[in-house]
Amino acid sequence: MVDPLMEKLRPGRRARAQAQQSWWKPVERLLVLAVFAGGYFHFCTHAIWGLHVLFHPEAAGGLAKALAGPLRFVPLVGVVAGAAPFLFLAGIVVNSIVYCIPPLRRVSEKGADRHAELTIRNANRGLFKAVLWSALIAAPLIVLAAATPFHPH
């Protein structure tokens, strides 16, 4: 069901996916998810929480105490929306590391001779655009999430 839709949105998607099949792609996806999870957790516990404490000094008692009990919907939406730029950033980080290791670069760029967009540089260029666009949307939502009290009063 998703595959025909993706083929309409990005023509040639199946051909690119088949040209790039290798043992490395699942490992690369896991690395992206690990970098994303670590980086976004760090961002949430330091940046978003720090911004929230600036707006609500009474919450300075601790994050665990603030998260106890029922939470409002707006902070959750802001935190979830803020994840998109970090997912794309994680892709850039993993691609950049892979680019520095020649054997992995060759495996990762498999099929680039037939599809120019399969190079790491082109992938990073596309991911960087996605980071910028998603950050433009996520930044106001993150500030709104930090400014909103976590609990209904």
Buried (B, 14 or more C-beta within 10 A) or exposed (E): EEEEEEEEEEEEEEEBBEBBEEEBBEBBEEBBEEBBBEBBEEBBEEEBBEBBBEEBEEBEEEBEEBEEEEBBEBBEBBBEBBBBBBBBBBBBBBBEEBBEEEEBBEBBBBBBEEBEBBBBBBBBEBBBEBBEEBBEEBBEBBBBBBBBBBEEE
